[in-house]
Amino acid sequence: MNDWVGLAVIGFFVLCGLFGLSRLSRPYDVSTEEFERRAQEGPGLIGAGLVGLQKALDPAMQKAVEAQEDLKQGRYDGEQGSGDPPEPGTS
């Protein structure tokens, strides 16, 4: 009998987890004004913490974050990111 109670409790937790994940994954409507406001605010505390953690775990991420900051501040050179490969013989 105790085995059935334990299985029922475990099944309940699994079902609650699946229900919670389905609720979190549902899309929601965001107005244009709210989207623009959130985009201007930038990353929150959790997002900034995750970027810091990612920089510590992946050293190449540091260069990507610096490039993003340069792009936001307007110090981006259009020739660098044109997507075209460099000309042969030039460095």
Phi, psi and omega in degrees: 000322180295329179296320180293322179294316178297317178295322179295319179294315179297316178299321178298316179295321179295315179296320177297319178296316178295320178296317178297318178294323179292325178292322180289331185273357179289136176287154178225156182279133177235128179288162180298320180295318180293321178298314179297320179297316180293323180293324180286331181293329180083191183290145177278191182295318181292317179297319179294322178294321179291325176295319177296320178294319179296322178296324180289324183276330184231102183300331179291339180295330180302316180293322179294320179294319178297320179295321178294320179294320177297320179296319179293327183271000176083015180262032183265129179270121183299331180289331183291322186250031183289341181088351178276143177290155179294153179293143178297138177088354177253155180244000000 
